[in-house]
Amino acid sequence: MSVKFVEDVSSGLVVGLVTVAYSLSFAALIFSGNLAPAISYGFMAALTGAAISAVVVSRFSSVSGATAGLDTPTMAVVATMAAAISTRISGESLTATALYDHVFAAIVSSTLFTGVALYCLGQFRLGQWMRFIPYPVVGGFLAASGWLLVLGAVKVISGIRPGIGSIAALVDMSVVWHLLAGVVFAVVIALSRKISRHYAVVPLIIVVGALLVHVLLALSGMNAEAARGDRWLMPAIEDIAIWNPWRPEIWLTLEWQSMLLHAGEIGAAVGVTAVAVLLNATGLEVDQRTNADINRELKANGTANVLSGLAGGMIGNLSLNRSRLNIQAGGRSALSGVIVAMVCVVFMFHGQRIAGHVPTSVLGGLLLFLGASMLYDWLGRARRRLSGGDYALVITIMVCIINLGYLQGALVGVIAASIMFVMRYSRIRVVRHKMSAREYSSYVERSGEDRRVLDEHGDRILVFQLQGYLFFGTAHKLFEEVREAVSSMPDDSEGSVILDFRLVSGSDSSAVFSFVKLLHLLEDGPWRLMLSSVRPALRRALESEGVIGAAPGRASVFDTLDECLESAEETLLGQMRDDAHEMRTLEDWLDGALEDADATRRILRHLKRIDVG
């Protein structure tokens, strides 16, 4: 038996134990309150999703040793969705079985939709575009998920849903002792992880914490049944219960109008899972000093969720913490993922004997630790690396999600992030260089007299070298800058405004209207507009709006800035030259250029006039 085989098996066992603990915690989070009788179905659905995702992601991930399971942000969304559906459906006089069917139908639908969406993102190589999601939007989503997870942890521990109306119940001493036990367990996990990053720390704390609760219950003289009645232990699971999604009568009897009202949560689950895959893959890249193929990760996670949904399981995705745990424990192949799945399967069929002995304070404390960690990451540590505006956006999105829902929070976040992006990008100078023909001229060789004319009147040729991306914000700033430059010239000045687009990376349709305004501004005065190095797409847009074309008064277009300058200089010199200047002989020109008549005569002796037809 090779060392590698032993390491894969041992790491799989450790990660499997943690995965089971997470799965039971998330099942307790989702199936609490009036959904508590369906905890056995929830436990099976959670383990099903965890087992399938562990096998598939371990096999197809681009990072060696990666594994997957139910993850914190997504489960916070699923828990919110389940609570909202159960609240709405409960008021429609349906049986408890019908209520459970509605909740599980939503959970399975979210798993399937997530799988299809992730696979399509990876298949069409759209994963890189996810990196353009604004960081504050991601932060707001995950901070809200952390807060909702904290509230869910309180509900798991106390059985009371936190809210304004439940404050009195939560401060009752019998409930306070439960909450205090959960908080102590969460603090112990946090301190232990701060002291040691060893892979065995979290599994050890879970086991020791559960044993300690049982010791304290025994010392107090409380048996298991009394402890379950007083919420110190999880409810006992009598029988294995698998929710079968392949029963047509379930889908035909659903209250679809009520279900569709929560389509936003399903969309939020898809979005949060996709972001979680991206963030976890990026974290593994940094941690393992490797490169992750984000499109491959999306396809692997998508395949896992399609299979999980077909089996009636919950959403699973690539897990950063469990992947690190697996790698630290020696797991480097797909075998460790198979072992994780086997541990989950064993608990599926034999876990009902154990589930009723798991302390709620341990599960709730684990959820409390996960939620508090997310809040600390996105409200604590993020404050040091975010600007004031970005941090305010994170808070705003978080508050909107908590009070309005994920879909509304996402909408507010995208709109606010777009406005902030436009405002910031508008501050970037689109004019890289502003100069006149006195400072920058064409490569044409000019006579001394012409050079003196350009030096004297070169400020009538204004050159604006543009850069970056042009949209309504930056294009309007360009318009204002050109208007200011032209208005500062004498009223009777005639000249040219040259815009060089060589360093412009692109533009949108809104920018074209600023050029229309600019053309009208220059038409009102004796100025002409000249453009150089215009990209084909922008040129077509300007032609369609009549900015450039053959008609008089339209802007002239040149291939290069030098050609543009040459044309502008010829126009200016044509306005300044007189006929006598144009008809001067070579001898007159040399006299003017050299200012030495004797030198002129010596040069002319070596020259011969040749007339060419």
C-alpha positions in Angstrom: 0.0 0.0 0.0 1.6 3.3 -1.1 2.0 6.3 1.0 0.1 8.4 -1.5 -2.9 6.1 -1.2 -2.9 6.3 2.6 -2.7 10.1 2.5 -5.6 10.3 0.1 -7.7 8.1 2.3 -6.8 9.8 5.6 -7.4 13.3 4.1 -10.7 12.1 2.7 -11.8 10.9 6.1 -10.9 14.1 7.8 -12.6 16.3 5.1 -15.5 13.9 5.1 -16.1 14.5 8.8 -16.0 18.2 8.3 -18.3 18.0 5.3 -20.9 16.0 7.3 -20.7 18.5 10.1 -21.2 21.4 7.6 -24.0 19.5 5.9 -25.9 18.8 9.1 -25.4 22.5 10.1 -26.8 23.8 6.9 -29.7 21.3 7.0 -30.5 22.5 10.5 -30.3 26.1 9.2 -32.7 25.6 6.4 -35.1 23.2 8.1 -36.0 25.0 11.3 -39.2 26.4 12.6 -42.2 25.0 10.8 -39.9 23.1 8.5 -38.2 21.3 11.4 -40.2 18.0 10.9 -38.6 17.7 7.4 -35.0 17.7 8.8 -34.5 14.1 7.7 -35.2 15.1 4.1 -33.0 18.1 4.5 -30.1 16.0 5.9 -30.3 13.6 3.0 -30.5 16.4 0.4 -27.5 18.2 2.0 -25.4 15.0 2.1 -26.4 14.1 -1.5 -25.3 17.5 -2.8 -22.1 17.3 -0.8 -21.2 13.7 -1.9 -21.8 14.3 -5.6 -20.0 17.7 -5.7 -17.0 16.2 -3.9 -16.6 13.4 -6.4 -17.1 15.4 -9.6 -15.1 18.5 -8.6 -12.2 16.4 -7.2 -12.1 14.6 -10.5 -12.5 17.5 -13.0 -11.0 20.5 -11.1 -7.9 22.2 -12.6 -6.3 22.4 -9.1 -4.9 19.2 -7.7 -6.4 18.3 -4.3 -9.5 20.6 -4.7 -12.8 19.3 -3.3 -16.3 20.7 -2.9 -19.4 20.6 -0.8 -22.2 22.8 0.5 -20.7 26.3 1.0 -21.6 29.2 3.3 -22.8 32.0 0.9 -25.0 29.8 -1.2 -26.6 28.1 1.8 -27.4 31.5 3.3 -29.4 32.3 0.1 -31.1 28.9 0.0 -32.1 29.3 3.7 -33.6 32.7 3.0 -35.5 31.3 0.0 -36.8 28.3 2.0 -38.0 30.5 4.9 -39.7 32.9 2.6 -41.5 30.1 0.7 -42.6 28.3 3.9 -44.0 31.6 5.3 -46.0 32.3 2.2 -47.2 28.7 1.5 -48.1 28.2 5.2 -50.7 30.9 4.9 -52.4 29.1 2.0 -54.0 26.3 4.1 -51.8 23.5 2.6 -50.9 20.3 4.3 -47.4 19.9 5.9 -46.5 17.5 3.2 -47.4 20.0 0.5 -45.4 22.7 2.3 -42.3 20.4 2.3 -42.8 19.6 -1.4 -42.9 23.3 -2.3 -39.7 24.0 -0.4 -37.8 21.0 -1.8 -39.0 21.7 -5.3 -37.5 25.2 -4.9 -34.3 23.8 -3.6 -33.9 21.2 -6.4 -34.9 23.8 -9.0 -32.2 26.1 -7.7 -29.6 23.3 -7.8 -30.5 22.4 -11.4 -30.6 26.1 -12.6 -27.3 26.7 -10.9 -25.8 23.6 -12.6 -27.0 24.6 -16.1 -25.9 28.2 -15.7 -22.4 27.3 -14.4 -21.9 24.8 -17.1 -23.0 27.2 -19.8 -20.7 29.9 -18.4 -17.7 27.5 -18.6 -18.7 25.9 -21.9 -18.9 29.3 -23.7 -15.7 30.5 -21.9 -17.5 33.4 -20.1 -15.7 32.8 -16.8 -13.1 35.5 -17.3 -16.0 38.1 -17.6 -17.0 37.2 -14.0 -13.7 38.9 -12.9 -15.3 42.2 -13.9 -18.0 42.0 -11.3 -17.4 45.1 -9.1 -15.7 44.1 -5.9 -18.1 46.1 -3.7 -21.0 44.2 -5.2 -19.4 40.9 -4.3 -18.6 42.2 -0.8 -22.2 43.4 -0.2 -23.5 40.0 -1.3 -21.2 38.0 0.9 -21.5 40.4 3.9 -25.3 40.0 3.7 -24.9 36.2 3.5 -22.7 36.3 6.6 -25.3 38.3 8.5 -28.2 36.0 7.4 -26.0 33.1 8.5 -25.6 34.6 11.9 -29.3 35.1 12.3 -29.8 31.5 11.1 -27.3 30.3 13.7 -29.3 32.0 16.4 -32.5 30.3 15.1 -30.7 26.8 15.1 -29.5 27.3 18.6 -32.6 28.8 20.2 -35.4 27.7 17.9 -36.5 31.4 17.7 -36.3 33.5 14.5 -34.5 36.7 15.4 -36.6 39.9 14.9 -38.1 42.9 16.6 -41.0 40.8 17.9 -38.8 38.1 19.3 -36.4 40.1 21.4 -38.3 39.3 24.6 -38.1 35.6 23.9 -34.4 35.8 23.0 -33.4 37.5 26.3 -35.1 34.8 28.4 -32.4 33.1 30.6 -33.2 29.6 29.3 -32.5 30.8 25.8 -29.5 33.0 26.8 -27.7 29.9 28.1 -28.2 28.1 24.7 -26.9 31.2 22.8 -24.0 31.6 25.2 -22.9 28.0 24.6 -23.0 28.6 20.8 -21.0 31.8 21.1 -18.4 30.0 23.3 -18.1 27.3 20.7 -17.7 29.8 17.8 -15.1 31.7 19.8 -13.1 28.6 20.5 -13.0 27.7 16.8 -11.9 31.2 15.9 -9.1 31.3 18.6 -8.0 27.8 17.7 -7.7 28.7 14.0 -5.8 31.8 14.9 -3.3 29.8 17.1 -2.9 26.9 14.7 -3.8 26.3 11.0 -3.3 22.5 11.3 -5.8 20.6 9.3 -7.1 18.6 12.3 -8.0 21.6 14.4 -11.6 22.1 13.3 -12.6 18.4 13.2 -11.0 17.9 16.6 -13.0 20.9 18.1 -16.2 19.6 16.7 -15.7 16.2 18.2 -14.4 17.5 21.6 -17.2 20.1 21.7 -19.9 17.5 21.2 -18.4 15.2 23.8 -18.1 18.0 26.3 -21.8 18.9 25.9 -22.8 15.3 26.6 -20.5 15.2 29.7 -22.2 18.4 31.0 -25.6 17.0 30.3 -24.8 13.8 32.1 -23.4 15.7 35.1 -26.6 17.7 35.2 -28.7 14.5 35.3 -30.5 15.3 32.0 -31.1 12.3 29.7 -31.1 12.5 25.9 -34.9 12.8 25.5 -35.0 15.7 27.9 -32.0 17.4 26.3 -33.8 17.2 22.9 -36.9 18.7 24.4 -34.9 21.5 25.8 -33.1 22.0 22.5 -29.6 21.0 23.7 -29.6 18.2 21.2 -30.9 17.9 17.6 -34.2 16.2 17.0 -33.8 12.5 16.5 -34.2 11.2 12.9 -36.2 8.0 13.1 -36.1 6.8 9.4 -34.1 7.5 6.3 -36.1 10.0 4.2 -35.1 10.8 0.6 -37.2 13.4 -1.3 -37.7 12.0 -4.7 -37.8 14.7 -7.4 -39.0 12.2 -10.1 -42.7 12.2 -9.0 -44.8 14.0 -11.6 -47.7 14.6 -9.2 -45.5 16.9 -7.1 -44.7 19.3 -9.9 -48.3 19.2 -11.2 -49.8 20.3 -7.8 -47.3 23.1 -7.0 -48.7 26.6 -6.4 -46.6 28.0 -9.2 -47.8 31.6 -8.7 -46.4 31.6 -5.2 -43.2 29.8 -6.3 -42.5 32.3 -9.1 -42.5 35.1 -6.6 -39.3 33.7 -5.3 -37.6 33.2 -8.6 -35.3 36.1 -7.6 -33.8 34.0 -4.8 -33.1 31.2 -7.3 -31.3 33.7 -9.5 -29.4 35.0 -6.5 -28.3 31.4 -5.7 -27.0 31.0 -9.2 -25.1 34.3 -9.0 -23.7 33.8 -5.5 -22.5 30.2 -6.4 -20.8 31.5 -9.5 -19.1 34.2 -7.5 -18.1 31.7 -4.8 -16.5 29.4 -7.4 -14.6 32.4 -8.8 -13.4 33.6 -5.4 -12.5 30.1 -4.1 -10.6 29.2 -7.3 -8.7 32.5 -7.1 -7.9 31.8 -3.4 -6.6 28.3 -4.3 -4.5 29.9 -7.1 -2.8 32.1 -4.5 -2.6 29.5 -1.8 -1.1 26.8 -4.1 0.9 29.1 -6.4 -0.8 27.7 -9.5 -3.1 28.8 -12.2 -6.8 27.7 -12.1 -8.8 27.4 -15.3 -12.0 29.2 -14.2 -14.0 27.9 -17.2 -13.0 24.3 -16.3 -14.0 25.0 -12.7 -17.4 26.3 -13.8 -18.0 23.3 -16.0 -17.0 20.9 -13.2 -19.3 22.7 -10.7 -22.1 22.9 -13.2 -21.9 19.2 -13.9 -21.9 18.4 -10.2 -25.0 20.5 -9.6 -27.0 19.1 -12.5 -26.3 15.6 -11.2 -27.1 16.7 -7.6 -30.4 18.3 -8.7 -31.5 15.2 -10.6 -30.8 13.2 -7.4 -32.7 15.7 -5.2 -29.6 17.3 -3.7 -28.7 20.8 -2.7 -26.2 23.2 -4.3 -22.5 22.3 -3.9 -19.5 24.1 -5.1 -15.7 24.3 -4.9 -14.7 25.0 -1.3 -11.6 26.9 -0.4 -11.3 25.9 3.2 -12.1 22.2 2.6 -9.7 22.1 -0.3 -6.9 23.6 1.8 -7.8 21.1 4.5 -7.6 18.2 2.0 -4.2 19.4 0.6 -2.7 20.0 4.0 -3.8 16.5 5.1 -2.0 15.0 2.0 -4.9 14.6 -0.4 -3.8 15.3 -4.0 -5.9 13.0 -6.2 -9.6 12.4 -7.0 -9.5 9.5 -4.6 -9.8 11.9 -1.6 -13.0 13.2 -3.1 -14.4 9.7 -3.4 -13.6 9.0 0.2 -15.4 12.2 1.2 -18.4 11.0 -0.7 -18.2 7.6 0.9 -18.2 9.2 4.4 -21.3 11.2 3.4 -23.1 8.0 2.1 -22.3 6.2 5.3 -23.9 9.0 7.3 -26.9 9.0 4.9 -27.9 5.5 5.9 -26.5 5.3 9.4 -26.4 8.9 10.5 -29.9 8.9 11.9 -28.5 7.1 14.9 -26.0 9.9 15.4 -28.0 13.0 14.4 -30.1 13.0 17.5 -27.0 13.1 19.7 -25.5 16.2 18.0 -25.6 19.3 20.2 -27.4 22.2 18.7 -24.8 24.5 20.3 -22.1 22.8 18.2 -24.0 23.1 14.9 -25.2 26.6 15.7 -21.7 27.6 16.9 -20.2 26.4 13.7 -22.7 28.4 11.7 -22.1 31.4 13.9 -18.4 31.1 13.3 -18.9 30.9 9.5 -21.2 33.9 9.5 -19.1 36.0 11.7 -16.0 35.2 9.6 -17.7 36.4 6.5 -18.8 39.6 8.3 -15.3 40.2 9.5 -13.8 39.6 6.1 -16.2 42.0 4.3 -16.9 44.6 6.9 -13.7 44.4 9.0 -10.7 43.6 6.9 -12.2 45.0 3.7 -12.5 48.4 5.3 -8.7 48.7 5.2 -8.5 48.0 1.5 -11.6 49.8 0.2 -12.2 53.5 -0.4 -14.9 55.2 1.6 -17.3 55.1 -1.4 -16.7 51.4 -2.0 -17.2 50.5 1.6 -20.4 52.6 1.8 -21.6 50.6 -1.3 -20.9 47.3 0.5 -23.0 48.5 3.5 -25.8 49.7 1.2 -26.0 46.4 -0.7 -25.9 44.4 2.5 -28.7 46.5 4.0 -30.8 46.2 0.9 -30.4 42.5 0.7 -31.3 41.9 4.3 -34.4 44.1 4.2 -35.6 43.8 0.5 -34.1 40.5 -0.8 -31.2 39.4 -2.9 -32.6 40.4 -6.3 -33.4 44.0 -5.2 -30.0 44.2 -3.5 -28.2 43.0 -6.6 -30.1 45.6 -8.7 -29.2 48.4 -6.3 -25.6 47.2 -6.2 -25.2 47.1 -10.0 -26.8 50.5 -10.5 -24.8 52.1 -7.7 -21.5 50.5 -8.9 -22.2 51.6 -12.5 -22.8 55.2 -11.3 -19.6 55.2 -9.2 -17.6 53.7 -12.1 -18.8 56.4 -14.5 -18.1 59.2 -12.0 -14.6 57.8 -11.4 -13.8 57.2 -15.0 -15.0 60.6 -15.9 -12.2 62.1 -13.7 -9.6 60.5 -15.9 -8.1 63.0 -18.4 -9.1 61.9 -21.9 -6.8 64.6 -23.3 -3.2 63.3 -23.0 -1.6 66.2 -24.7 -2.9 69.7 -25.6 -0.6 71.8 -27.8 -0.5 74.2 -30.8 1.4 74.3 -34.0 4.0 76.5 -32.2 5.0 73.5 -30.1 4.3 70.6 -32.5 4.3 70.8 -36.3 4.3 68.5 -39.3 7.4 66.9 -40.8 7.1 69.1 -43.9 10.2 71.3 -44.4 9.1 75.0 -44.4 10.9 78.1 -45.5 12.2 80.5 -42.9 9.4 82.9 -43.7 6.7 80.1 -43.4 8.3 79.0 -40.2 8.1 82.5 -38.8 4.4 82.6 -39.8 3.7 79.3 -38.0 5.7 80.5 -34.9 3.7 83.7 -34.8 0.2 82.3 -35.6 0.6 78.6 -34.6 -1.8 79.0 -31.7 -4.6 79.0 -34.3 -3.9 75.3 -34.8 -4.9 73.5 -31.6 -4.0 69.8 -31.3 -5.7 67.5 -28.8 -4.1 64.0 -28.5 -6.8 61.8 -26.9 -6.4 58.6 -24.9 -8.5 55.9 -23.2 -12.1 55.0 -23.7 -14.6 57.7 -24.9 -18.1 57.7 -23.4 -20.6 60.4 -22.5 -18.6 61.5 -19.4 -15.1 61.7 -20.9 -16.4 63.0 -24.3 -18.3 65.8 -22.6 -15.1 66.8 -20.7 -13.3 67.0 -24.0 -16.1 69.2 -25.4 -15.7 71.6 -22.5 -11.9 71.7 -22.8 -12.1 72.5 -26.5 -14.8 75.1 -26.0 -12.6 76.8 -23.3 -9.5 76.7 -25.6 -11.4 78.2 -28.5 -13.2 80.9 -26.4 -9.8 82.1 -25.1 -8.7 83.0 -28.7 -9.5 86.5 -30.2 -13.0 86.8 -31.7 -11.6 87.2 -35.3 -9.3 84.2 -35.1 -9.6 81.6 -37.8 -8.0 78.2 -37.1 -8.3 74.4 -36.9 -9.0 72.1 -34.0 -7.3 68.7 -34.5 -8.4 65.6 -32.5 -6.0 62.7 -32.7 -7.6 59.3 -31.9 -4.5 57.1 -32.2 -4.4 56.3 -28.5 -8.2 55.9 -28.1 -9.1 52.3 -27.2 -12.8 52.6 -28.0 -16.0 54.6 -27.7 -19.7 54.2 -27.1 -22.6 55.7 -29.0 -23.2 58.4 -26.4 -19.8 59.9 -27.1 -20.8 60.7 -30.7 -23.3 63.3 -29.6 -20.5 65.3 -27.9 -18.7 65.5 -31.2 -22.0 66.7 -32.9 -22.1 69.5 -30.3 -18.4 70.2 -30.9 -19.0 70.5 -34.7 -21.9 72.9 -34.1 -19.7 75.0 -31.7 -16.9 75.3 -34.2 -19.3 76.0 -37.1 -20.5 79.1 -35.2 -17.0 80.5 -35.3 -14.3 80.6 -38.1 -12.8 77.2 -36.9 -12.8 73.8 -38.7 -12.7 70.4 -37.1 -10.1 67.9 -38.2 -9.7 64.3 -37.1 -6.9 61.8 -37.4 -6.4 58.0 -36.8 -10.2 57.4 -36.4 -11.1 53.8 -35.8 -13.6 52.3 -38.4 -16.4 51.8 -35.8 -16.2 55.3 -34.5 -15.9 56.6 -38.1 -19.1 54.9 -39.1 -20.9 56.4 -36.1 -19.6 59.9 -36.9 -20.7 59.5 -40.5 -24.1 58.4 -39.5 -24.6 61.5 -37.3 -23.2 63.8 -40.0 -20.0 64.8 -38.2 -17.8 63.8 -41.1 -18.7 63.6 -44.8 -18.4 65.4 -48.1 -20.8 68.2 -47.3 -19.3 71.7 -46.4 -18.8 72.4 -42.8 -18.2 68.7 -41.9 -15.1 67.5 -40.2 -12.1 66.5 -42.3 -10.6 63.0 -41.6 -6.9 62.0 -42.1 -5.0 58.8 -41.7 -2.3 60.3 -39.5 -1.7 63.2 -37.3 1.1 64.4 -39.5 -1.2 64.6 -42.6 -3.7 66.4 -40.5 -1.1 69.0 -39.3 0.2 69.5 -42.8 -3.3 70.3 -44.1 -3.9 72.7 -41.2 -0.6 74.4 -41.7 -1.2 74.9 -45.4 -4.6 76.5 -44.7 -3.1 78.8 -42.1 -0.1 79.8 -44.4 -2.5 80.3 -47.3 -4.4 82.9 -45.2 -1.1 84.7 -44.1 0.9 84.7 -47.3 0.8 87.5 -49.9 1.3 87.2 -53.7 4.8 88.8 -53.6 5.8 86.2 -51.0 4.6 83.4 -53.2 6.4 84.7 -56.4 9.8 85.4 -54.9 12.9 84.1 -56.8 15.4 81.6 -55.4 17.9 84.5 -55.0 15.4 86.5 -52.9 14.6 83.4 -50.8 18.2 82.7 -50.1 18.9 86.3 -49.2 16.1 86.1 -46.7 17.1 82.8 -45.3 20.9 83.4 -45.1 20.9 87.2 -44.6 24.2 87.2 -46.5 24.2 88.4 -50.1 27.8 87.3 -50.8 27.0 83.8 -49.6 23.9 83.8 -51.8 26.0 84.6 -54.9 28.6 81.9 -54.1 25.8 79.3 -53.8 24.1 80.4 -57.0 27.3 79.9 -59.0 27.0 76.1 -58.3 23.3 75.9 -59.3 21.8 75.4 -62.7 18.1 76.0 -63.5 16.3 73.1 -65.1 12.7 73.4 -66.2 10.7 70.2 -66.1 7.5 69.8 -68.1 
